[in-house]
């Protein structure tokens, strides 16, 4: 069964890009444009991996991360940070990887593959 | 002549006869019959002349002579000898007998002997008198010498004093050449009101007055023995201080300030008077020099390109330079806080106050308000002004106007902020562009026309946004002059509408042109104002797109005129703005659009409008919509046009 990835980013262009990219490479996807939406999606879809933006209005990426990692059934879902901030790796320490925008898509796909497989 | 005489002889007859003869000659006669008796009488009455026999019992004449000469060498002793006693007579002369007479005594010879004795006595007395007189003479002459030396010493003291004072002044300030000559006439006077000593300047300017009356130099009422300062000093015993006029050697008169001081001897009597007369013309010349010097400093003080003030302990302004007066205005004695902030409340961190407290220079930076109402950033430096005791009596404050530097810094830090914000935004745009290109590429690979079209749309959208951002940045980075020209309002408004209308219609938003056909012409840099209005119209468009609460959206773009202005209205029924957004929307980097905005758009629009001396007014209600009213002058103010020609 295909692995499922949740894409969280407030920029619709980025969401569109990532969703298309993962879909084309055989993953199932779901997407959210803000933290509350992402939280609903997380509980509903139970993804295998999350790609998370940091700088989002209202609730930031790290705030969302701290919230879902407090829940036993969700806390082990791995997260990849994809951000345009200068020092994104400081925000979420337990992230599987931190990728700076604009990213190399082959490198991103390799990280995804290493984390959850094809 | 001697008055007393002693006769010594063992023969009573001779004693009697001699006594009678000598008494006749006027002597007071004493007699003794031997040497021993004679010595007793001599001790009692000390007769200047003794007449003695040589041959006598108990103690002979020779023995008596030796004793007498031993006791009192000045006693004249005449020896009486018998015949054949020549050897004894000569022996007695060896022992300083005055003379000798032989028995029987002849009155003639006795008188001669007595005369010789008396001559010797007189001679001796005279000699003594001479000697004693000589001593007096020497004493008298020495006293005169001592006095003369003392006067010389006084003169030396006077000269020494003046030259010492001169040296002190020279040492104090070798640059002050006008002190080279002590402008002071110094003299010493005795109790006869005579000048006994003067300094060199006195002699050169007033003449050699030594030995002359103390009052002679004066031209005024002081020119008398009783009224001159020296005379007054002697009569009152007190030092005088008066303003007088003295006669110069060349006949002109000099104003002087005279000081005298009594010099007392050991008994407390005023013996000498020291007079010092300061040349006031010299003093006033010095005062003039000082004034010139002060004026020079004042010039420097005024010419300095910063604000100088001097303040006292109450923080009252005691002095200020021209620039301070020009920019802040003040009255001497008013408070610095009044001049700087107009509220009169002393600044809690006042560097001047701190300088008074700590006695050291302070630095501070603050914002002050000039009398024009403008606010200046100033860098303040203070310095304590101390008195001789080292207490801070005043504080000098020097403030440099660094407003322009601060504006530049604001600009620079804005740029820094901008670059941070822009780089974040650009990363997002580039990621979006990557997404579009991926879509496009995969579309080509799969020969999927739909993908190609989608990908291309994304790429085009992203490039458009990157282009806008670049243009905004370029505009912000360079402040450009207005390229104005007279422009037809309707043509301009239609051109602006055309850039936005298709986009609005593409999103099913109604776009209304509400143009006053008689608006005429206005002076404008059409290119930049068009981009400012386009920005406002695009904001209206975004406001409509973000609003999901209404079914139909509408943007009205209006143009009208009043007497001096052309007024552009942009109203929409989009999401509207809350108060915070309304207040901040023209500030740099404020954006309510998250990823989509650079925070530059409205900031630049506002700048463009203000650069034309126009204004923007915004009314908005959240959920109902917004209305921007842009008021532009029909005729640009002259200073803007001049600026452009430069």
HADDOCK unambig.tbl for C-alpha pairs under 7 A between the chains (distance, minus, plus):
assign (segid A and resid 11 and name CA) (segid B and resid 595 and name CA) 6.34 0.50 0.50
assign (segid A and resid 13 and name CA) (segid B and resid 432 and name CA) 5.02 0.50 0.50
assign (segid A and resid 14 and name CA) (segid B and resid 431 and name CA) 6.37 0.50 0.50
assign (segid A and resid 14 and name CA) (segid B and resid 432 and name CA) 5.21 0.50 0.50
assign (segid A and resid 14 and name CA) (segid B and resid 435 and name CA) 6.66 0.50 0.50
assign (segid A and resid 17 and name CA) (segid B and resid 432 and name CA) 6.97 0.50 0.50
assign (segid A and resid 17 and name CA) (segid B and resid 435 and name CA) 4.26 0.50 0.50
assign (segid A and resid 57 and name CA) (segid B and resid 594 and name CA) 6.89 0.50 0.50
assign (segid A and resid 84 and name CA) (segid B and resid 424 and name CA) 5.37 0.50 0.50
assign (segid A and resid 84 and name CA) (segid B and resid 427 and name CA) 5.52 0.50 0.50
assign (segid A and resid 84 and name CA) (segid B and resid 428 and name CA) 6.37 0.50 0.50
assign (segid A and resid 85 and name CA) (segid B and resid 424 and name CA) 6.10 0.50 0.50
assign (segid A and resid 101 and name CA) (segid B and resid 427 and name CA) 5.46 0.50 0.50
assign (segid A and resid 101 and name CA) (segid B and resid 428 and name CA) 6.63 0.50 0.50
assign (segid A and resid 101 and name CA) (segid B and resid 431 and name CA) 6.02 0.50 0.50
assign (segid A and resid 102 and name CA) (segid B and resid 427 and name CA) 5.56 0.50 0.50
assign (segid A and resid 102 and name CA) (segid B and resid 430 and name CA) 5.84 0.50 0.50
assign (segid A and resid 102 and name CA) (segid B and resid 431 and name CA) 4.63 0.50 0.50
